[in-house]
Amino acid sequence: MPEEVLFESESMRSRAEVAAYLRRVADKLDGGEPLTLSAGSQSVTMDPPERVEFEVKAEREGPADAAGELSVEFELEWDENAGADGGGGGDLSIE
């Protein structure tokens, strides 16, 4: 299935700034409100349904015998026409 990027932003931020963005997203999700993402002339508003597929991924890129790049990705996914049933990947715990 082809992928269309509706919005993309990448920039260096402090841990505190990232936490503030994530709190804002959490507050919007908790309140059942749409999420509006904007940066410069880009903007997109999305309204996640009550249930979404939530993916958390930790990755390391680079050679096995040298320093690489680490990442943690959080992804919310849902069908445009209906809410997701929420697959079963086991209980997630973040400590």
mmCIF file as gemmi writes it, N, C-alpha and C atoms, coordinates in Angstrom:
data_model
loop_
_atom_site.group_PDB
_atom_site.id
_atom_site.type_symbol
_atom_site.label_atom_id
_atom_site.label_alt_id
_atom_site.label_comp_id
_atom_site.label_asym_id
_atom_site.label_entity_id
_atom_site.label_seq_id
_atom_site.pdbx_PDB_ins_code
_atom_site.Cartn_x
_atom_site.Cartn_y
_atom_site.Cartn_z
_atom_site.occupancy
_atom_site.B_iso_or_equiv
_atom_site.pdbx_formal_charge
_atom_site.auth_seq_id
_atom_site.auth_asym_id
_atom_site.pdbx_PDB_model_num
ATOM 1 N N . MET Axp A 1 ? 0.854 -1.175 0 1 0 ? 1 A 1
ATOM 2 C CA . MET Axp A 1 ? 0 0 0 1 0 ? 1 A 1
ATOM 3 C C . MET Axp A 1 ? 0.901 1.24 0 1 0 ? 1 A 1
ATOM 4 N N . PRO Axp A 2 ? 0.661 2.181 -0.903 1 0 ? 2 A 1
ATOM 5 C CA . PRO Axp A 2 ? 1.498 3.387 -0.958 1 0 ? 2 A 1
ATOM 6 C C . PRO Axp A 2 ? 1.317 4.244 0.296 1 0 ? 2 A 1
ATOM 7 N N . GLU Axp A 3 ? 2.375 4.918 0.641 1 0 ? 3 A 1
ATOM 8 C CA . GLU Axp A 3 ? 2.362 5.78 1.828 1 0 ? 3 A 1
ATOM 9 C C . GLU Axp A 3 ? 2.466 7.238 1.399 1 0 ? 3 A 1
ATOM 10 N N . GLU Axp A 4 ? 1.63 8.084 1.973 1 0 ? 4 A 1
ATOM 11 C CA . GLU Axp A 4 ? 1.64 9.521 1.704 1 0 ? 4 A 1
ATOM 12 C C . GLU Axp A 4 ? 1.995 10.232 3.006 1 0 ? 4 A 1
ATOM 13 N N . VAL Axp A 5 ? 3.085 10.975 3.021 1 0 ? 5 A 1
ATOM 14 C CA . VAL Axp A 5 ? 3.481 11.718 4.212 1 0 ? 5 A 1
ATOM 15 C C . VAL Axp A 5 ? 2.639 12.988 4.275 1 0 ? 5 A 1
ATOM 16 N N . LEU Axp A 6 ? 1.839 13.116 5.328 1 0 ? 6 A 1
ATOM 17 C CA . LEU Axp A 6 ? 0.975 14.282 5.498 1 0 ? 6 A 1
ATOM 18 C C . LEU Axp A 6 ? 1.657 15.392 6.275 1 0 ? 6 A 1
ATOM 19 N N . PHE Axp A 7 ? 2.636 15.024 7.106 1 0 ? 7 A 1
ATOM 20 C CA . PHE Axp A 7 ? 3.347 15.999 7.938 1 0 ? 7 A 1
ATOM 21 C C . PHE Axp A 7 ? 4.634 15.35 8.393 1 0 ? 7 A 1
ATOM 22 N N . GLU Axp A 8 ? 5.704 16.131 8.464 1 0 ? 8 A 1
ATOM 23 C CA . GLU Axp A 8 ? 6.966 15.622 8.991 1 0 ? 8 A 1
ATOM 24 C C . GLU Axp A 8 ? 7.752 16.769 9.594 1 0 ? 8 A 1
ATOM 25 N N . SER Axp A 9 ? 8.3 16.524 10.759 1 0 ? 9 A 1
ATOM 26 C CA . SER Axp A 9 ? 9.131 17.51 11.441 1 0 ? 9 A 1
ATOM 27 C C . SER Axp A 9 ? 10.242 16.77 12.164 1 0 ? 9 A 1
ATOM 28 N N . GLU Axp A 10 ? 11.449 17.246 12.037 1 0 ? 10 A 1
ATOM 29 C CA . GLU Axp A 10 ? 12.584 16.639 12.72 1 0 ? 10 A 1
ATOM 30 C C . GLU Axp A 10 ? 13.511 17.754 13.185 1 0 ? 10 A 1
ATOM 31 N N . SER Axp A 11 ? 13.817 17.772 14.473 1 0 ? 11 A 1
ATOM 32 C CA . SER Axp A 11 ? 14.704 18.8 15.013 1 0 ? 11 A 1
ATOM 33 C C . SER Axp A 11 ? 15.289 18.327 16.337 1 0 ? 11 A 1
ATOM 34 N N . MET Axp A 12 ? 16.419 18.875 16.7 1 0 ? 12 A 1
ATOM 35 C CA . MET Axp A 12 ? 17.032 18.556 17.986 1 0 ? 12 A 1
ATOM 36 C C . MET Axp A 12 ? 16.266 19.296 19.082 1 0 ? 12 A 1
ATOM 37 N N . ARG Axp A 13 ? 15.899 18.584 20.126 1 0 ? 13 A 1
ATOM 38 C CA . ARG Axp A 13 ? 15.168 19.152 21.264 1 0 ? 13 A 1
ATOM 39 C C . ARG Axp A 13 ? 15.752 18.59 22.544 1 0 ? 13 A 1
ATOM 40 N N . SER Axp A 14 ? 15.582 19.314 23.625 1 0 ? 14 A 1
ATOM 41 C CA . SER Axp A 14 ? 16.011 18.808 24.928 1 0 ? 14 A 1
ATOM 42 C C . SER Axp A 14 ? 15.028 17.732 25.382 1 0 ? 14 A 1
ATOM 43 N N . ARG Axp A 15 ? 15.453 16.936 26.329 1 0 ? 15 A 1
ATOM 44 C CA . ARG Axp A 15 ? 14.56 15.913 26.884 1 0 ? 15 A 1
ATOM 45 C C . ARG Axp A 15 ? 13.295 16.554 27.441 1 0 ? 15 A 1
ATOM 46 N N . ALA Axp A 16 ? 13.439 17.699 28.105 1 0 ? 16 A 1
ATOM 47 C CA . ALA Axp A 16 ? 12.283 18.395 28.689 1 0 ? 16 A 1
ATOM 48 C C . ALA Axp A 16 ? 11.317 18.871 27.593 1 0 ? 16 A 1
ATOM 49 N N . GLU Axp A 17 ? 11.861 19.358 26.479 1 0 ? 17 A 1
ATOM 50 C CA . GLU Axp A 17 ? 10.998 19.8 25.381 1 0 ? 17 A 1
ATOM 51 C C . GLU Axp A 17 ? 10.24 18.624 24.771 1 0 ? 17 A 1
ATOM 52 N N . VAL Axp A 18 ? 10.924 17.502 24.584 1 0 ? 18 A 1
ATOM 53 C CA . VAL Axp A 18 ? 10.266 16.308 24.051 1 0 ? 18 A 1
ATOM 54 C C . VAL Axp A 18 ? 9.16 15.861 25.005 1 0 ? 18 A 1
ATOM 55 N N . ALA Axp A 19 ? 9.449 15.869 26.307 1 0 ? 19 A 1
ATOM 56 C CA . ALA Axp A 19 ? 8.449 15.481 27.3 1 0 ? 19 A 1
ATOM 57 C C . ALA Axp A 19 ? 7.223 16.393 27.219 1 0 ? 19 A 1
ATOM 58 N N . ALA Axp A 20 ? 7.433 17.682 27.005 1 0 ? 20 A 1
ATOM 59 C CA . ALA Axp A 20 ? 6.313 18.623 26.897 1 0 ? 20 A 1
ATOM 60 C C . ALA Axp A 20 ? 5.449 18.309 25.675 1 0 ? 20 A 1
ATOM 61 N N . TYR Axp A 21 ? 6.08 17.974 24.535 1 0 ? 21 A 1
ATOM 62 C CA . TYR Axp A 21 ? 5.319 17.589 23.344 1 0 ? 21 A 1
ATOM 63 C C . TYR Axp A 21 ? 4.505 16.321 23.615 1 0 ? 21 A 1
ATOM 64 N N . LEU Axp A 22 ? 5.145 15.331 24.22 1 0 ? 22 A 1
ATOM 65 C CA . LEU Axp A 22 ? 4.448 14.075 24.503 1 0 ? 22 A 1
ATOM 66 C C . LEU Axp A 22 ? 3.3 14.273 25.49 1 0 ? 22 A 1
ATOM 67 N N . ARG Axp A 23 ? 3.487 15.158 26.479 1 0 ? 23 A 1
ATOM 68 C CA . ARG Axp A 23 ? 2.398 15.458 27.422 1 0 ? 23 A 1
ATOM 69 C C . ARG Axp A 23 ? 1.222 16.104 26.702 1 0 ? 23 A 1
ATOM 70 N N . ARG Axp A 24 ? 1.519 16.99 25.761 1 0 ? 24 A 1
ATOM 71 C CA . ARG Axp A 24 ? 0.459 17.666 25.003 1 0 ? 24 A 1
ATOM 72 C C . ARG Axp A 24 ? -0.336 16.638 24.197 1 0 ? 24 A 1
ATOM 73 N N . VAL Axp A 25 ? 0.376 15.709 23.544 1 0 ? 25 A 1
ATOM 74 C CA . VAL Axp A 25 ? -0.299 14.641 22.803 1 0 ? 25 A 1
ATOM 75 C C . VAL Axp A 25 ? -1.135 13.791 23.756 1 0 ? 25 A 1
ATOM 76 N N . ALA Axp A 26 ? -0.563 13.429 24.904 1 0 ? 26 A 1
ATOM 77 C CA . ALA Axp A 26 ? -1.278 12.613 25.887 1 0 ? 26 A 1
ATOM 78 C C . ALA Axp A 26 ? -2.54 13.331 26.368 1 0 ? 26 A 1
ATOM 79 N N . ASP Axp A 27 ? -2.438 14.615 26.636 1 0 ? 27 A 1
ATOM 80 C CA . ASP Axp A 27 ? -3.602 15.378 27.087 1 0 ? 27 A 1
ATOM 81 C C . ASP Axp A 27 ? -4.699 15.395 26.017 1 0 ? 27 A 1
ATOM 82 N N . LYS Axp A 28 ? -4.308 15.582 24.75 1 0 ? 28 A 1
ATOM 83 C CA . LYS Axp A 28 ? -5.284 15.597 23.656 1 0 ? 28 A 1
ATOM 84 C C . LYS Axp A 28 ? -5.961 14.224 23.529 1 0 ? 28 A 1
ATOM 85 N N . LEU Axp A 29 ? -5.158 13.148 23.589 1 0 ? 29 A 1
ATOM 86 C CA . LEU Axp A 29 ? -5.725 11.803 23.501 1 0 ? 29 A 1
ATOM 87 C C . LEU Axp A 29 ? -6.67 11.534 24.665 1 0 ? 29 A 1
ATOM 88 N N . ASP Axp A 30 ? -6.236 11.889 25.868 1 0 ? 30 A 1
ATOM 89 C CA . ASP Axp A 30 ? -7.039 11.663 27.066 1 0 ? 30 A 1
ATOM 90 C C . ASP Axp A 30 ? -8.351 12.44 27.016 1 0 ? 30 A 1
ATOM 91 N N . GLY Axp A 31 ? -8.315 13.628 26.424 1 0 ? 31 A 1
ATOM 92 C CA . GLY Axp A 31 ? -9.517 14.462 26.339 1 0 ? 31 A 1
ATOM 93 C C . GLY Axp A 31 ? -10.393 14.163 25.134 1 0 ? 31 A 1
ATOM 94 N N . GLY Axp A 32 ? -9.972 13.204 24.273 1 0 ? 32 A 1
ATOM 95 C CA . GLY Axp A 32 ? -10.766 12.884 23.092 1 0 ? 32 A 1
ATOM 96 C C . GLY Axp A 32 ? -10.746 13.977 22.041 1 0 ? 32 A 1
ATOM 97 N N . GLU Axp A 33 ? -9.714 14.808 22.069 1 0 ? 33 A 1
ATOM 98 C CA . GLU Axp A 33 ? -9.62 15.932 21.141 1 0 ? 33 A 1
ATOM 99 C C . GLU Axp A 33 ? -8.759 15.581 19.935 1 0 ? 33 A 1
ATOM 100 N N . PRO Axp A 34 ? -8.981 16.247 18.8 1 0 ? 34 A 1
ATOM 101 C CA . PRO Axp A 34 ? -8.115 16.058 17.635 1 0 ? 34 A 1
ATOM 102 C C . PRO Axp A 34 ? -6.699 16.563 17.925 1 0 ? 34 A 1
ATOM 103 N N . LEU Axp A 35 ? -5.727 16.028 17.183 1 0 ? 35 A 1
ATOM 104 C CA . LEU Axp A 35 ? -4.338 16.477 17.286 1 0 ? 35 A 1
ATOM 105 C C . LEU Axp A 35 ? -4.025 17.336 16.071 1 0 ? 35 A 1
ATOM 106 N N . THR Axp A 36 ? -3.529 18.538 16.286 1 0 ? 36 A 1
ATOM 107 C CA . THR Axp A 36 ? -3.082 19.373 15.186 1 0 ? 36 A 1
ATOM 108 C C . THR Axp A 36 ? -1.572 19.499 15.28 1 0 ? 36 A 1
ATOM 109 N N . LEU Axp A 37 ? -0.893 19.078 14.23 1 0 ? 37 A 1
ATOM 110 C CA . LEU Axp A 37 ? 0.556 19.163 14.149 1 0 ? 37 A 1
ATOM 111 C C . LEU Axp A 37 ? 0.888 20.295 13.189 1 0 ? 37 A 1
ATOM 112 N N . SER Axp A 38 ? 1.766 21.193 13.591 1 0 ? 38 A 1
ATOM 113 C CA . SER Axp A 38 ? 2.128 22.285 12.694 1 0 ? 38 A 1
ATOM 114 C C . SER Axp A 38 ? 3.58 22.695 12.919 1 0 ? 38 A 1
ATOM 115 N N . ALA Axp A 39 ? 4.215 23.056 11.824 1 0 ? 39 A 1
ATOM 116 C CA . ALA Axp A 39 ? 5.59 23.554 11.826 1 0 ? 39 A 1
ATOM 117 C C . ALA Axp A 39 ? 5.773 24.341 10.54 1 0 ? 39 A 1
ATOM 118 N N . GLY Axp A 40 ? 6.143 25.606 10.66 1 0 ? 40 A 1
ATOM 119 C CA . GLY Axp A 40 ? 6.286 26.446 9.475 1 0 ? 40 A 1
ATOM 120 C C . GLY Axp A 40 ? 4.97 26.515 8.725 1 0 ? 40 A 1
ATOM 121 N N . SER Axp A 41 ? 5.01 26.216 7.426 1 0 ? 41 A 1
ATOM 122 C CA . SER Axp A 41 ? 3.797 26.28 6.605 1 0 ? 41 A 1
ATOM 123 C C . SER Axp A 41 ? 3.047 24.946 6.576 1 0 ? 41 A 1
ATOM 124 N N . GLN Axp A 42 ? 3.591 23.927 7.238 1 0 ? 42 A 1
ATOM 125 C CA . GLN Axp A 42 ? 2.938 22.615 7.289 1 0 ? 42 A 1
ATOM 126 C C . GLN Axp A 42 ? 1.95 22.544 8.449 1 0 ? 42 A 1
ATOM 127 N N . SER Axp A 43 ? 0.829 21.893 8.211 1 0 ? 43 A 1
ATOM 128 C CA . SER Axp A 43 ? -0.129 21.673 9.279 1 0 ? 43 A 1
ATOM 129 C C . SER Axp A 43 ? -1.053 20.526 8.895 1 0 ? 43 A 1
ATOM 130 N N . VAL Axp A 44 ? -1.382 19.681 9.862 1 0 ? 44 A 1
ATOM 131 C CA . VAL Axp A 44 ? -2.347 18.618 9.648 1 0 ? 44 A 1
ATOM 132 C C . VAL Axp A 44 ? -3.09 18.378 10.963 1 0 ? 44 A 1
ATOM 133 N N . THR Axp A 45 ? -4.39 18.135 10.865 1 0 ? 45 A 1
ATOM 134 C CA . THR Axp A 45 ? -5.203 17.801 12.034 1 0 ? 45 A 1
ATOM 135 C C . THR Axp A 45 ? -5.718 16.387 11.843 1 0 ? 45 A 1
ATOM 136 N N . MET Axp A 46 ? -5.555 15.571 12.885 1 0 ? 46 A 1
ATOM 137 C CA . MET Axp A 46 ? -6.014 14.188 12.86 1 0 ? 46 A 1
ATOM 138 C C . MET Axp A 46 ? -6.835 13.939 14.113 1 0 ? 46 A 1
ATOM 139 N N . ASP Axp A 47 ? -7.876 13.126 13.961 1 0 ? 47 A 1
ATOM 140 C CA . ASP Axp A 47 ? -8.779 12.846 15.075 1 0 ? 47 A 1
ATOM 141 C C . ASP Axp A 47 ? -8.806 11.335 15.326 1 0 ? 47 A 1
ATOM 142 N N . PRO Axp A 48 ? -7.886 10.835 16.159 1 0 ? 48 A 1
ATOM 143 C CA . PRO Axp A 48 ? -7.845 9.397 16.422 1 0 ? 48 A 1
ATOM 144 C C . PRO Axp A 48 ? -9.143 8.915 17.061 1 0 ? 48 A 1
ATOM 145 N N . PRO Axp A 49 ? -9.581 7.696 16.702 1 0 ? 49 A 1
ATOM 146 C CA . PRO Axp A 49 ? -10.768 7.132 17.34 1 0 ? 49 A 1
ATOM 147 C C . PRO Axp A 49 ? -10.442 6.706 18.771 1 0 ? 49 A 1
ATOM 148 N N . GLU Axp A 50 ? -11.432 6.209 19.466 1 0 ? 50 A 1
ATOM 149 C CA . GLU Axp A 50 ? -11.265 5.792 20.86 1 0 ? 50 A 1
ATOM 150 C C . GLU Axp A 50 ? -10.208 4.7 21.01 1 0 ? 50 A 1
ATOM 151 N N . ARG Axp A 51 ? -10.148 3.767 20.054 1 0 ? 51 A 1
ATOM 152 C CA . ARG Axp A 51 ? -9.157 2.682 20.108 1 0 ? 51 A 1
ATOM 153 C C . ARG Axp A 51 ? -8.254 2.782 18.884 1 0 ? 51 A 1
ATOM 154 N N . VAL Axp A 52 ? -6.947 2.746 19.122 1 0 ? 52 A 1
ATOM 155 C CA . VAL Axp A 52 ? -5.95 2.805 18.057 1 0 ? 52 A 1
ATOM 156 C C . VAL Axp A 52 ? -4.916 1.706 18.271 1 0 ? 52 A 1
ATOM 157 N N . GLU Axp A 53 ? -4.224 1.352 17.216 1 0 ? 53 A 1
ATOM 158 C CA . GLU Axp A 53 ? -3.094 0.44 17.341 1 0 ? 53 A 1
ATOM 159 C C . GLU Axp A 53 ? -1.9 1.269 17.798 1 0 ? 53 A 1
ATOM 160 N N . PHE Axp A 54 ? -1.246 0.843 18.878 1 0 ? 54 A 1
ATOM 161 C CA . PHE Axp A 54 ? -0.132 1.585 19.475 1 0 ? 54 A 1
ATOM 162 C C . PHE Axp A 54 ? 1.12 0.739 19.348 1 0 ? 54 A 1
ATOM 163 N N . GLU Axp A 55 ? 2.097 1.239 18.606 1 0 ? 55 A 1
ATOM 164 C CA . GLU Axp A 55 ? 3.35 0.516 18.387 1 0 ? 55 A 1
ATOM 165 C C . GLU Axp A 55 ? 4.496 1.276 19.044 1 0 ? 55 A 1
ATOM 166 N N . VAL Axp A 56 ? 5.306 0.546 19.786 1 0 ? 56 A 1
ATOM 167 C CA . VAL Axp A 56 ? 6.512 1.105 20.389 1 0 ? 56 A 1
ATOM 168 C C . VAL Axp A 56 ? 7.682 0.278 19.874 1 0 ? 56 A 1
ATOM 169 N N . LYS Axp A 57 ? 8.696 0.952 19.354 1 0 ? 57 A 1
ATOM 170 C CA . LYS Axp A 57 ? 9.832 0.256 18.762 1 0 ? 57 A 1
ATOM 171 C C . LYS Axp A 57 ? 11.134 0.907 19.222 1 0 ? 57 A 1
ATOM 172 N N . ALA Axp A 58 ? 12.085 0.087 19.678 1 0 ? 58 A 1
ATOM 173 C CA . ALA Axp A 58 ? 13.432 0.545 20.005 1 0 ? 58 A 1
ATOM 174 C C . ALA Axp A 58 ? 14.368 -0.045 18.958 1 0 ? 58 A 1
ATOM 175 N N . GLU Axp A 59 ? 15.204 0.786 18.35 1 0 ? 59 A 1
ATOM 176 C CA . GLU Axp A 59 ? 16.087 0.338 17.282 1 0 ? 59 A 1
ATOM 177 C C . GLU Axp A 59 ? 17.512 0.826 17.488 1 0 ? 59 A 1
ATOM 178 N N . ARG Axp A 60 ? 18.426 0.078 16.9 1 0 ? 60 A 1
ATOM 179 C CA . ARG Axp A 60 ? 19.821 0.488 16.815 1 0 ? 60 A 1
ATOM 180 C C . ARG Axp A 60 ? 20.232 0.344 15.365 1 0 ? 60 A 1
ATOM 181 N N . GLU Axp A 61 ? 20.743 1.409 14.765 1 0 ? 61 A 1
ATOM 182 C CA . GLU Axp A 61 ? 21.221 1.376 13.389 1 0 ? 61 A 1
ATOM 183 C C . GLU Axp A 61 ? 22.721 1.581 13.385 1 0 ? 61 A 1
ATOM 184 N N . GLY Axp A 62 ? 23.405 0.831 12.555 1 0 ? 62 A 1
ATOM 185 C CA . GLY Axp A 62 ? 24.845 0.991 12.426 1 0 ? 62 A 1
ATOM 186 C C . GLY Axp A 62 ? 25.545 -0.341 12.463 1 0 ? 62 A 1
ATOM 187 N N . PRO Axp A 63 ? 26.848 -0.324 12.293 1 0 ? 63 A 1
ATOM 188 C CA . PRO Axp A 63 ? 27.625 -1.564 12.285 1 0 ? 63 A 1
ATOM 189 C C . PRO Axp A 63 ? 27.625 -2.231 13.654 1 0 ? 63 A 1
ATOM 190 N N . ALA Axp A 64 ? 27.7 -3.559 13.653 1 0 ? 64 A 1
ATOM 191 C CA . ALA Axp A 64 ? 27.652 -4.322 14.903 1 0 ? 64 A 1
ATOM 192 C C . ALA Axp A 64 ? 28.87 -4.073 15.779 1 0 ? 64 A 1
ATOM 193 N N . ASP Axp A 65 ? 29.99 -3.699 15.183 1 0 ? 65 A 1
ATOM 194 C CA . ASP Axp A 65 ? 31.231 -3.554 15.948 1 0 ? 65 A 1
ATOM 195 C C . ASP Axp A 65 ? 31.626 -2.097 16.201 1 0 ? 65 A 1
ATOM 196 N N . ALA Axp A 66 ? 30.692 -1.164 16.012 1 0 ? 66 A 1
ATOM 197 C CA . ALA Axp A 66 ? 30.998 0.256 16.235 1 0 ? 66 A 1
ATOM 198 C C . ALA Axp A 66 ? 29.75 0.965 16.76 1 0 ? 66 A 1
ATOM 199 N N . ALA Axp A 67 ? 29.963 2.19 17.24 1 0 ? 67 A 1
ATOM 200 C CA . ALA Axp A 67 ? 28.843 2.989 17.743 1 0 ? 67 A 1
ATOM 201 C C . ALA Axp A 67 ? 27.839 3.228 16.628 1 0 ? 67 A 1
ATOM 202 N N . GLY Axp A 68 ? 26.579 3.169 16.979 1 0 ? 68 A 1
ATOM 203 C CA . GLY Axp A 68 ? 25.509 3.391 16.007 1 0 ? 68 A 1
ATOM 204 C C . GLY Axp A 68 ? 24.578 4.483 16.49 1 0 ? 68 A 1
ATOM 205 N N . GLU Axp A 69 ? 23.395 4.478 15.957 1 0 ? 69 A 1
ATOM 206 C CA . GLU Axp A 69 ? 22.375 5.455 16.337 1 0 ? 69 A 1
ATOM 207 C C . GLU Axp A 69 ? 21.209 4.696 16.954 1 0 ? 69 A 1
ATOM 208 N N . LEU Axp A 70 ? 20.772 5.138 18.125 1 0 ? 70 A 1
ATOM 209 C CA . LEU Axp A 70 ? 19.653 4.516 18.831 1 0 ? 70 A 1
ATOM 210 C C . LEU Axp A 70 ? 18.398 5.361 18.651 1 0 ? 70 A 1
ATOM 211 N N . SER Axp A 71 ? 17.25 4.698 18.629 1 0 ? 71 A 1
ATOM 212 C CA . SER Axp A 71 ? 15.996 5.443 18.524 1 0 ? 71 A 1
ATOM 213 C C . SER Axp A 71 ? 14.884 4.706 19.254 1 0 ? 71 A 1
ATOM 214 N N . VAL Axp A 72 ? 13.913 5.472 19.699 1 0 ? 72 A 1
ATOM 215 C CA . VAL Axp A 72 ? 12.666 4.941 20.249 1 0 ? 72 A 1
ATOM 216 C C . VAL Axp A 72 ? 11.563 5.611 19.439 1 0 ? 72 A 1
ATOM 217 N N . GLU Axp A 73 ? 10.674 4.798 18.885 1 0 ? 73 A 1
ATOM 218 C CA . GLU Axp A 73 ? 9.585 5.317 18.066 1 0 ? 73 A 1
ATOM 219 C C . GLU Axp A 73 ? 8.247 4.953 18.692 1 0 ? 73 A 1
ATOM 220 N N . PHE Axp A 74 ? 7.326 5.9 18.702 1 0 ? 74 A 1
ATOM 221 C CA . PHE Axp A 74 ? 5.963 5.684 19.166 1 0 ? 74 A 1
ATOM 222 C C . PHE Axp A 74 ? 5.05 5.946 17.972 1 0 ? 74 A 1
ATOM 223 N N . GLU Axp A 75 ? 4.153 5.03 17.681 1 0 ? 75 A 1
ATOM 224 C CA . GLU Axp A 75 ? 3.278 5.194 16.532 1 0 ? 75 A 1
ATOM 225 C C . GLU Axp A 75 ? 1.852 4.844 16.905 1 0 ? 75 A 1
ATOM 226 N N . LEU Axp A 76 ? 0.924 5.704 16.511 1 0 ? 76 A 1
ATOM 227 C CA . LEU Axp A 76 ? -0.508 5.446 16.64 1 0 ? 76 A 1
ATOM 228 C C . LEU Axp A 76 ? -1.022 5.196 15.233 1 0 ? 76 A 1
ATOM 229 N N . GLU Axp A 77 ? -1.811 4.153 15.052 1 0 ? 77 A 1
ATOM 230 C CA . GLU Axp A 77 ? -2.306 3.83 13.722 1 0 ? 77 A 1
ATOM 231 C C . GLU Axp A 77 ? -3.768 3.42 13.805 1 0 ? 77 A 1
ATOM 232 N N . TRP Axp A 78 ? -4.553 3.877 12.827 1 0 ? 78 A 1
ATOM 233 C CA . TRP Axp A 78 ? -5.956 3.502 12.763 1 0 ? 78 A 1
ATOM 234 C C . TRP Axp A 78 ? -6.429 3.601 11.322 1 0 ? 78 A 1
ATOM 235 N N . ASP Axp A 79 ? -7.503 2.875 11.018 1 0 ? 79 A 1
ATOM 236 C CA . ASP Axp A 79 ? -8.12 2.901 9.707 1 0 ? 79 A 1
ATOM 237 C C . ASP Axp A 79 ? -8.896 4.2 9.559 1 0 ? 79 A 1
ATOM 238 N N . GLU Axp A 80 ? -8.794 4.827 8.412 1 0 ? 80 A 1
ATOM 239 C CA . GLU Axp A 80 ? -9.512 6.093 8.185 1 0 ? 80 A 1
ATOM 240 C C . GLU Axp A 80 ? -11.02 5.932 8.298 1 0 ? 80 A 1
ATOM 241 N N . ASN Axp A 81 ? -11.537 4.756 7.989 1 0 ? 81 A 1
ATOM 242 C CA . ASN Axp A 81 ? -12.988 4.554 7.945 1 0 ? 81 A 1
ATOM 243 C C . ASN Axp A 81 ? -13.573 3.95 9.204 1 0 ? 81 A 1
ATOM 244 N N . ALA Axp A 82 ? -12.723 3.46 10.108 1 0 ? 82 A 1
ATOM 245 C CA . ALA Axp A 82 ? -13.243 2.824 11.322 1 0 ? 82 A 1
ATOM 246 C C . ALA Axp A 82 ? -12.143 2.762 12.367 1 0 ? 82 A 1
ATOM 247 N N . GLY Axp A 83 ? -12.524 2.686 13.631 1 0 ? 83 A 1
ATOM 248 C CA . GLY Axp A 83 ? -11.557 2.544 14.704 1 0 ? 83 A 1
ATOM 249 C C . GLY Axp A 83 ? -10.928 1.161 14.678 1 0 ? 83 A 1
ATOM 250 N N . ALA Axp A 84 ? -9.671 1.08 15.097 1 0 ? 84 A 1
ATOM 251 C CA . ALA Axp A 84 ? -8.982 -0.213 15.147 1 0 ? 84 A 1
ATOM 252 C C . ALA Axp A 84 ? -9.488 -1.012 16.341 1 0 ? 84 A 1
ATOM 253 N N . ASP Axp A 85 ? -9.438 -2.331 16.22 1 0 ? 85 A 1
ATOM 254 C CA . ASP Axp A 85 ? -9.844 -3.2 17.32 1 0 ? 85 A 1
ATOM 255 C C . ASP Axp A 85 ? -8.754 -3.283 18.385 1 0 ? 85 A 1
ATOM 256 N N . GLY Axp A 86 ? -7.537 -2.854 18.054 1 0 ? 86 A 1
ATOM 257 C CA . GLY Axp A 86 ? -6.437 -2.898 19.002 1 0 ? 86 A 1
ATOM 258 C C . GLY Axp A 86 ? -5.86 -4.285 19.102 1 0 ? 86 A 1
ATOM 259 N N . GLY Axp A 87 ? -4.908 -4.618 18.311 1 0 ? 87 A 1
ATOM 260 C CA . GLY Axp A 87 ? -4.339 -5.962 18.243 1 0 ? 87 A 1
ATOM 261 C C . GLY Axp A 87 ? -3.796 -6.439 19.576 1 0 ? 87 A 1
ATOM 262 N N . GLY Axp A 88 ? -3.359 -7.663 19.594 1 0 ? 88 A 1
ATOM 263 C CA . GLY Axp A 88 ? -2.873 -8.235 20.83 1 0 ? 88 A 1
ATOM 264 C C . GLY Axp A 88 ? -1.378 -8.485 20.755 1 0 ? 88 A 1
ATOM 265 N N . GLY Axp A 89 ? -0.594 -7.641 21.356 1 0 ? 89 A 1
ATOM 266 C CA . GLY Axp A 89 ? 0.834 -7.845 21.373 1 0 ? 89 A 1
ATOM 267 C C . GLY Axp A 89 ? 1.322 -8.032 22.789 1 0 ? 89 A 1
ATOM 268 N N . GLY Axp A 90 ? 0.437 -8.301 23.719 1 0 ? 90 A 1
ATOM 269 C CA . GLY Axp A 90 ? 0.833 -8.407 25.115 1 0 ? 90 A 1
ATOM 270 C C . GLY Axp A 90 ? 0.746 -7.044 25.774 1 0 ? 90 A 1
ATOM 271 N N . ASP Axp A 91 ? 0.838 -7.04 27.089 1 0 ? 91 A 1
ATOM 272 C CA . ASP Axp A 91 ? 0.756 -5.784 27.841 1 0 ? 91 A 1
ATOM 273 C C . ASP Axp A 91 ? 2.064 -5.034 27.758 1 0 ? 91 A 1
ATOM 274 N N . LEU Axp A 92 ? 1.987 -3.75 27.43 1 0 ? 92 A 1
ATOM 275 C CA . LEU Axp A 92 ? 3.156 -2.896 27.353 1 0 ? 92 A 1
ATOM 276 C C . LEU Axp A 92 ? 3.401 -2.253 28.705 1 0 ? 92 A 1
ATOM 277 N N . SER Axp A 93 ? 4.654 -2.199 29.111 1 0 ? 93 A 1
ATOM 278 C CA . SER Axp A 93 ? 5.047 -1.518 30.324 1 0 ? 93 A 1
ATOM 279 C C . SER Axp A 93 ? 6.196 -0.583 29.999 1 0 ? 93 A 1
ATOM 280 N N . ILE Axp A 94 ? 6.099 0.665 30.411 1 0 ? 94 A 1
ATOM 281 C CA . ILE Axp A 94 ? 7.172 1.642 30.217 1 0 ? 94 A 1
ATOM 282 C C . ILE Axp A 94 ? 7.584 2.115 31.589 1 0 ? 94 A 1
ATOM 283 N N . GLU Axp A 95 ? 8.851 1.909 31.919 1 0 ? 95 A 1
ATOM 284 C CA . GLU Axp A 95 ? 9.346 2.248 33.269 1 0 ? 95 A 1
ATOM 285 C C . GLU Axp A 95 ? 10.347 3.37 33.2 1 0 ? 95 A 1
